[in-house]
């Protein structure tokens, strides 16, 4: 089976073995292997039978350079696995503060709810990870302020 690439050229869907190799490289933080696999044309959001992508794997294991690379290659920061967990859920439950911050900065939905009705913040609270809770709250507040078209001075002037 083939699917068109963004440039219109057909691309063969990755085999299960290619996807497994790609996800394993992300899981173990092997940036060099990931770069080689991407250069061969794998679909960056390829997933396993559980719906996990390379970004899920890198996020779960705290591999920030891999997370940054995958996002730069167009990985979906809001992709959901079979349980509706996003990469942000994985980073939060495993207490990877820098990855949490990066994902939110790149548009990951901090309010995404999985099939267990848990958000990434719920996952961090469940792990008693004050650092991740603070990182989520700070990143969300910073992102919200950054998207606000009014400056703090403008808001004060309006009162």
C-alpha positions in Angstrom: 0.0 0.0 0.0 1.2 3.5 -0.7 0.2 6.9 0.6 1.1 10.3 -0.8 3.8 12.3 0.9 3.2 16.0 1.4 5.1 16.7 -1.8 2.8 14.3 -3.7 5.2 11.4 -4.2 3.9 8.0 -3.1 5.4 6.5 0.0 5.2 2.9 1.1 3.7 2.4 4.5 6.3 1.3 7.0 6.4 -2.4 7.8 5.8 -3.6 11.3 9.6 -4.2 11.6 10.5 -0.7 10.4 8.0 0.8 12.9 9.3 -1.3 15.7 12.9 -0.2 14.9 11.8 3.4 14.8 9.9 3.2 18.1 12.8 1.4 19.8 15.3 4.0 18.7 13.0 6.7 20.2 12.5 4.6 23.4 16.2 4.3 24.0 17.1 7.9 22.9 19.1 6.8 19.9 19.0 10.1 17.9 21.5 8.9 15.3 19.4 5.9 14.4 16.2 8.0 14.4 17.8 10.5 12.0 18.8 7.6 9.7 15.4 6.0 9.8 13.7 9.4 9.1 16.1 10.0 6.2 14.9 6.6 4.7 11.4 8.1 4.7 9.5 6.6 7.6 6.2 8.4 8.5 7.1 10.2 11.7 3.7 9.4 13.3 3.9 5.7 12.6 2.5 3.8 15.6 2.5 0.3 17.0 -0.5 -1.9 17.7 -1.2 0.1 20.9 -1.2 3.4 19.0 2.1 4.6 20.5 4.3 6.8 18.3 8.0 7.6 18.6 7.1 10.8 20.3 5.2 8.8 23.0 8.3 6.6 23.5 10.8 9.4 23.7 8.5 11.4 26.0 7.9 8.5 28.3 11.7 8.0 28.7 12.7 11.7 29.0 14.8 11.9 25.8 14.5 15.7 25.2 16.8 15.8 22.2 14.8 13.1 20.5 11.5 14.8 21.4 12.8 18.0 19.9 14.0 16.2 16.7 10.6 14.4 16.3 8.7 17.7 16.7 11.0 19.4 14.2 10.2 16.5 11.8 6.4 17.2 12.2 5.4 14.7 14.8 1.9 15.3 16.2 2.3 16.5 19.8 -1.3 15.6 20.5 -1.3 12.1 19.1 -3.3 9.6 21.2 -2.6 6.0 21.8 -5.3 3.3 22.3 -5.9 4.6 25.8 -6.1 8.2 24.6 -2.8 9.1 26.3 -0.7 11.8 24.6 3.0 12.2 24.7 2.4 14.7 27.5 0.6 12.1 29.6 3.6 9.9 29.3 6.1 12.6 30.2 4.0 13.7 33.1 3.5 10.2 34.6 7.2 9.6 34.3 8.1 12.9 35.8 10.2 14.3 32.9 9.9 18.1 33.6 12.0 19.3 30.6 10.0 17.2 28.2 6.7 18.4 29.7 7.8 22.0 29.2 8.9 21.3 25.6 5.7 19.6 24.7 3.5 22.3 26.1 5.6 25.0 24.4 5.1 23.2 21.1 1.3 23.1 21.5 0.5 19.9 23.4 -2.9 20.0 25.0 -2.5 20.0 28.7 -6.2 19.4 29.2 -6.3 16.3 27.1 -8.3 13.5 28.9 -7.4 9.8 28.5 -9.9 6.9 28.7 -9.4 6.9 32.5 -10.6 10.6 32.6 -7.1 11.7 33.6 -5.2 14.8 32.3 -1.4 15.0 32.3 -1.8 17.1 35.5 -3.8 14.3 37.1 -1.0 11.9 36.2 1.6 14.2 37.8 -0.5 14.6 40.9 -0.9 10.9 41.1 2.9 10.5 41.2 3.3 13.3 43.8 5.6 15.1 41.4 5.5 18.7 42.5 8.1 19.6 39.9 5.9 18.3 37.0 2.8 19.9 38.5 4.6 23.2 38.7 6.0 22.8 35.2 2.6 22.1 33.8 1.0 25.0 35.6 3.8 27.4 34.7 3.9 26.3 31.1 0.2 26.6 30.7 0.1 30.0 32.3 3.0 31.2 30.2 1.4 29.8 27.0 -1.9 31.5 27.9 -0.2 34.8 28.6 1.8 34.5 25.4 -1.3 34.0 23.3 -3.1 36.9 24.9 -3.2 39.9 22.6 -3.2 42.3 25.4 -0.1 43.1 27.5 -0.3 43.4 31.3 -0.1 47.1 30.9 -3.0 47.1 28.4 -5.1 45.0 30.8 -4.4 47.5 33.7 -5.2 50.4 31.5 -8.6 48.9 30.6 -9.6 48.7 34.3 
